[in-house]
Amino acid sequence: MIIGNFTPLDLRTDKGALWENFLISERIKQNEYKNSLSRTYLRRTKQRQEIDFVEEKNGQLFAYEFKWSDKKQAKIPKTFLESYNAKGQTINKKNFRPFVII
């Protein structure tokens, strides 16, 4: 239950999902405010590899992985980056700067 759950964030089991949802919604808001013509996607392969957020802007793809913990190493599938000549970045609570994603 999300609504009414006032458990401290560090004790919550859904903090990763909350973090991901926050970052995606903030990025979509930023693009709207800037009248950005970027397209956004969520991606999962048949092998269940997932990329949290993909953005296409001016013909360039940017892939993002969102991790609450800065200790977890997120890997954007190399095959995706190479196949689409995409740039990739992992965003966590230590390197997050509001509205400063690639």
C-alpha positions in Angstrom: 0.0 0.0 0.0 1.5 3.3 -1.1 -1.1 5.8 0.1 -1.0 6.1 3.9 2.3 4.3 4.2 4.5 6.6 6.3 7.2 4.1 7.0 10.7 5.7 6.8 12.0 5.5 3.2 15.0 3.4 4.1 12.7 0.7 5.6 10.3 0.6 2.7 10.5 -2.4 0.3 9.2 -0.3 -2.6 11.7 2.5 -2.5 13.3 1.5 -5.8 9.9 1.6 -7.6 9.1 5.0 -5.9 12.5 6.4 -7.1 12.0 5.2 -10.6 8.4 6.6 -10.7 9.7 9.9 -9.4 12.5 10.3 -11.9 10.3 9.3 -14.9 7.5 11.7 -13.9 10.0 14.6 -13.3 11.7 14.0 -16.6 8.3 14.0 -18.5 7.4 17.3 -16.7 10.7 18.8 -17.6 10.3 17.9 -21.2 6.7 19.4 -21.2 7.9 22.6 -19.6 10.7 23.0 -22.1 8.4 22.1 -25.0 10.9 19.4 -25.9 10.1 17.3 -28.9 11.6 14.2 -27.4 9.9 10.8 -27.4 10.0 8.6 -24.4 9.8 4.8 -24.1 10.0 2.0 -21.6 11.7 -1.1 -22.9 11.8 -4.8 -22.1 13.1 -7.6 -24.3 11.7 -11.1 -24.6 14.6 -12.2 -22.4 13.2 -9.8 -19.8 16.1 -7.3 -20.0 14.7 -4.0 -19.0 15.8 -0.4 -19.6 14.0 1.9 -17.2 13.6 4.9 -19.5 14.6 5.6 -23.1 14.4 9.0 -24.6 14.8 9.9 -28.3 15.8 13.5 -29.1 17.1 14.8 -32.4 17.6 11.3 -33.7 19.8 10.2 -30.7 18.7 7.6 -28.1 19.5 8.0 -24.4 19.0 5.0 -22.1 18.6 5.4 -18.4 18.8 3.0 -15.5 17.4 4.2 -12.1 18.8 2.8 -8.9 18.1 4.0 -5.4 21.3 2.6 -4.1 24.6 4.0 -5.5 26.2 0.7 -4.6 24.2 -1.3 -7.1 25.7 -1.3 -10.5 23.0 -1.1 -13.2 23.9 -2.3 -16.6 22.2 -1.1 -19.7 22.4 -4.0 -22.2 25.5 -3.5 -24.3 23.6 -4.9 -27.3 21.0 -2.1 -27.0 23.7 0.6 -26.8 25.6 -0.8 -29.8 22.6 -1.6 -31.9 21.1 1.8 -31.6 24.2 3.9 -31.1 22.7 5.0 -27.8 24.2 6.8 -24.8 23.5 5.3 -21.4 23.5 6.6 -17.9 22.7 5.3 -14.4 20.9 7.7 -12.1 21.0 7.2 -8.4 20.4 9.3 -5.3 24.0 10.5 -5.2 24.4 11.6 -8.8 20.9 12.9 -9.4 20.6 16.6 -10.1 17.1 17.8 -10.7 16.6 18.3 -14.4 20.2 17.5 -15.3 19.9 14.2 -17.1 21.8 13.9 -20.4 
